[in-house]
Amino acid sequence: MKKLTDRIAIHTIRLIQFLDAALRNEIEAKRIALCLLSLIMTGSSIKTATVKRISKYIIDKQNEDDGWIDVEETLFAVKALSIVNSGFGTKIEKGTEWLLSQRNSDGGWGKTNRDISRIPITGLLLHLLPELSDQKAVNWLKKEWRKDFEDSTRLTYKGAFFLLGLSASGVSIDDCSLIKETYSFLHDEQNDDGGFGPWKDHPIGSDPWSTGIVLLGLLSYPELIKRDVIERAVNWLTENELPNGLWAYHYIEEGSAYAYWGLVQALKYLAIEAA
């Protein structure tokens, strides 16, 4: 366990170093906010000066209509700022109102209100901002995932975002049979190497983004977890990290943020179970 703890410390340092470099290079606020969010949601310690710099950078990217570039970026920004800096209350409130203005009539959210509602965006939004959840959003998420679930191609990460959204909305296992079905599906979709991809034996194989998100989804209802599934996913993440402490993905910080987030939360779960 000590080796894993040491590795987590290295991952934390590398993500903070990425944030420092990202601020210097002025990359998209979404990528910065996601990394910050993954660190603070796992309880990682970040220097106050760094947090202030990041917060100011994110605030400066807020548009005149009170949102950021899209729903996902606004979601990350609002959640991160609401945790780390109470001095931006008005900005956070206006960003939240913008998110509500982008909601589709069916109860879900897409990238903007010109986009169709999507399971990953809606599920993540309900998970991070459960105060925006209502029965209409829950019903949309159930209906949409049921439709995808019965299709020939079922995506693991959609199932994970479904679980994240429902658990944050207070939906119990007894209230929705699809929750147990989704757990059985995700357990069966684990690749032989222990990681997860979009589906089992996908041509790209296991990847850190899918594995991190599926871990977070499975941790939504701990009583349904198969411990060995979590352990194997943790092993895959620790065995497939890069020498610099991050994980290879299209946007390296996106894969690394979700991999880190899922890994830390999974290790906390395993430690509690072992106690």
Helices and strands as residue ranges (DSSP letters): H 2-25, H 29-41, H 48-60, H 71-84, G 86-88, H 89-101, H 119-128, G 130-132, H 135-149, H 156-168, G 173-175, H 177-188, H 208-218, G 222-224, H 227-239, H 252-274
